[in-house]
Amino acid sequence: MRSALRTTSSRPAAGALLLLLALLVTVPARAGERTREAEEETYRQLELFARVLSYVENNYVDPVDRQKLMYGAVKGMLETLDPHTVFMPPDVYAQMKIDTTGEYGGLGVELAKRGEDVVVVAPIDDTPAARAGLKPGDILLEVDGVSTRGMEVPSVLQLLHGPAGKKVLLTLMREGFSAPRELLLLRDHIRIESVEGALYGGIAHVKLKNFQDRTDASLRKQLKRLRALNGGRELGGLVLDLRNNPGGLLEEAVAVSDRFLPGNLTIVTTQGRRGPASVERSRDRDTEPAFPMVVLVNAGSASASEIVAGALQDHGRAVLMGTPTFGKGSVQTLIELEDGSGLKLTIARYATPSGRSIQERGIVPDFTVEEPPSGPPGQELRERDLARHFRNASAEVSRAGTPRRPLPAWVRAWEVTSHLEDTPLRVALDYLHGLPGSTGH
């Protein structure tokens, strides 16, 4: 979806802005979507905005960056809405598109900001960064001679990305180095795999990191690979791991849900500002066998992850284990703007097949299995902790708020899982191994 914004350079900035914004709001007004009074009020507010912009440009004590002013104004406007409606400058939006497609030309390295420094979190396996020996904790000082100190991570990633086959010079500092060192790397085509899998005594563990392009296709390939590892026999069960999966593409969440459900079942219902609700249903095609399933979730399971977990739980297709999910019950769309920036706009709320809204509440698993704490108690962030989040208006006590039962007594540590330090995964595998009639052990 694209939205083209153009200005006329021969007009004063404030006048051009006023004309532009007026044109943008006139079309829906003529379509009968706004009353005359509301339209006039909009014009008054736009005139106020243009007046303030003119004062700042002409009278502020120092010269101002017009683009920075405009970006700041757009960000400020969107900050009056929900926390998931955001404006993204070109570098941030470019990174968002990479996260969605999972493909780019670059080095294959995850970065984070520590103070004013940009540090390596981890190199991705079998990428130029991994082959060159980059290590977690390395401080990335320069990229092609450009200092990264004080830069935001998306801006640094933009420097690292480029056509496959093109060289890039890194300047690194590492504990134990007496001085910074330079590394000349060759960019490659990087594909971020969103699906990983392993086999435990006939039971599959498949982790979905996010929902990007072709996640469902990757899931199908992973299940095929695990069946081959199982000697060509059908899987004895599946642990679908959605922990710390922040979501992604709605259509991929629907496709993943569809893979495990028989035909003509509701997967998710979305309701926008206008028009009837939209219902996504399963199809009787490429459905996996009805092997037993456990879905692992936690506070980091959000959005598309919650759609999958909610659909499989509501239809009784899988048992959910872990801790309550994030609680994001809204849908966003991405709009690319002419200058390369982007708008992520909330356009709908959604409900699980049973009609429950998980907004604020999240999904409570069938069995609570705690993970070892990774930070101070009570520091897990959820939707209800975000400023300006939507309130759940439903007065009903949803399934998400009902108590859960204790683990069955027959869940015990089987030989193939007793060595695992990942407690929720071990419990999920033990549950599936211990099911009556299980062929996974």
C-alpha positions, 0 to 999 in steps of 0.5 A: 500500500503506497501513499504519495506525498508531494509539495510544490517548491515555489510556494512558501513551506507553510502555505504548501503544507496547508494546501497539502493537508487540506487536500488530504482531508477534502476527499473523504469530506466530499465522500460524505465521511465528515460533517461540514462542521468537522471539516471546518474544524480540521481546517482551523487546526491545520491553519494553526499547525501551519502558523506554528511551523512558519513561526519556527522556520522564520524566527527560531534562534538557530536554523532548523532542519525542515525534514526533522521538524516534519518528522517530529510533527508526524511522530507527535501526532501519532503519539496521541493514538495507540502505541502500535501506530508509529511513523518510521523514518527511512532507515527504520522502515527499511529495517522493518521491511527486512524483518518482514521479508527475511532477506537482504544483502549484508553481513548477517550480524545482530547488533544492539546499542550499549551506551553510545557504542554499537555492539555485536549481539551474535553473528548469524550462522554461515554468514560473512560475519560468522565466517570472519569471526565476529563475536558477541560483545565486539564493539563496532567502531566504524563502517567504511570509515564512518564512526558509529558512536552515538548512532542508532542500530537501524542507521548502522544496519543501513551502512552494513547492508548493500548488494551481495559481492560488495566489500565493506570495511569494519573497525572493531574493538574487542576485549583483549585487543590492544588497539582496534582492528580492521576487517574487510568483509564481502557482503552476501545474500542473507536469508534469516530463517524464521523456523528451526526444528529438532527431534526428541525420541519421535517428538518434534520441536519446532520453533517459530521466531517470527511470522515473515514471508514464507514462514508457513512454507518453511514450517512445512519443509521443517516438518518434512525434514523431521519426519525423514529423521524419524525414519520416515515414520509419522511424528509422535507429537509436536511442540510448536514453540512461540515463545518470544515470537513478537508476531509479524504477517497476519496471513502467515499466522493464518496459514500456520494455523490452517496447517493444523486445523481441518477445513472450514473452521474460524481462525480469526475474526477482524473488525475495522472501523467500518464495514462487516467483520472479516473472518479467516477460515481454515481450508481442507488442504495440506492439513497435518495429521492429528498428532498431539500438539503442545504450543509453548507461549510466554510474555514475549508471544505477541500479535500473530503468535497469539492468533495461532495460539488462540485458534489452536486452543479454542478448537482444542487442537493443541494444549498450551503451556507456559505463561500468559501471552503479551495481550496485543489484540490489534492489527496493523498495516504498513504504508510506504511513503514517497521519501522511503519512510513508513507508517504502521497504522492500526486498522482493526481489532481481532478476536479468537474463534470463540469470540474472545478479545485477548487485548490487554488480557493475553492468552492464559495457557492450559498449564502454567510452566514458569521459565527461569527468570531473566530479569528482576521479578515483575519486569516482563512487559505486556500490552497492558503496560504500554502507554495509550494501549486499547482497553478491553471493553468486553464485560464478559469473563473471557476464557483467558481469565479462567483458572488452569489445571495442574499438570497431570501426574503422569508427566515425568522426565523421559530419558530423551529429555531429562538433560534439557535445561529448558524447563518449559520445553522439557515439560512439553516433551514429557507431556507428549511422551507420556500421553496414553498410546504415545508413539514418541518413546 
